[in-house]
Amino acid sequence: MAAADRNEGSLGSGQLKWPSDVEQEFGLVVHLIDRAAQDPNWFLDFAHTFFYSGRKIVGDIRAITKAVIVPFNRDFAAYIEDLAPVIVSLDESGATSIENDKEELLMALFRLSGADFRRASVHSAHRKLLPEWDENRRDRAMQGLLDAGDIVNVRGATCYVDISSAARRRLEYKEATSQSGPVFNIGNLTNSPLQVVGSGGHATQSTTYSSQNLRELVTFYRSNIDELQLDGNSRRKADVQIATIEAQLMDEPDPTIIKAAGKSLKTIIEGAIGGALGTAISTAPMWTSLFAGF
């Protein structure tokens, strides 16, 4: 701090002498943040001297926050995550559950990485495709994949990773050879969204949701949800899902988030329609039509 060049002759031209040693730089940042917390007036003067950005003091505050505090907060969070122990809590199925979780997380990362093999985030896979997991379960599965060499090159606080070539080939083979689940006996299909894939075959189905379709769903929900007479818990869950869809309409909708919210909402609505009041719900056909794509 004493070595800083304040350059008193020119407003806002002071220069900090950032140390080249990582530990000393870390100590300097901690000192700045600690002293700023104790003496806000000193912090304002310091920001004005070394991070001057114009006539308004708020610009100086934003500049020092962006240059010093935000990077420190991000790096410190990543550092703490790296040190956090992986808590393993085995359930009755023991090691089998760990292996299943590893495979589920790996498949989620595989789907997020897409055909272009882009790096996927463990945190995004958890949030988007495995929302029922807690953080301990996620971290346990991630550590297992790291130990097995299935994922490599972990970077950043949100844990962006690469899937190893061997793991990717295994997942591609698994998807290509997976057996179909239920058997449908259908007499005749015309322009059906269903696909029939033979054993050993592979197929994909893409469903698109236009912004107009989603807006119609939100509008219809707001106007007709009371007719379903949902209990308090189900209504809260349904409101959360429709709010998620509505928020996505503020920008380019994320298909993964839209699909997850739509499926959850569909389950709640279908449960209400299929209940004792189902025959009295005049809008049942319309609900069914709106959820056909999920």
Disulfide bonds with the S-S distance in Angstrom:
none
